Structure formats: C-alpha cells, structure tokens
C-alpha cells in the first residue's frame, strides 16, 4: 500500500522582519511580538508605545 507524502511545511514557512522587510533565516534569532516578527536589532530600534501621556499645564 502506498502512502501519500505530505509537503514539509517548515521548508515553505518563511518569515520577514516587519521593520526592515528582510527575511529572517530559520537559524537566525528573532523577536516575536503578537503576530509580528523582528530581528533583535530591528526590535530595539522601535519606539516604545506608552499608554499614558503627561499633561503639561
């Protein structure tokens, strides 16, 4: 009986950095925030988002 070979999804799965749009290699380190992926250096370049702002009077 023959069995059907399933395609290897890991080879087809490619990830791009949301900051610089360069592909992140499978062996390369990456930072995942939500559904977005970044190189560690690109993630450090992002501006922090603060929930509160101080009012100046």
Secondary structure, 3 states (H helix, E strand, C coil): CCCCCCCCHHHHCCEECCCCCCEECCCCCCEEECCEEECHHHHHHCCCCCCCCCCCC
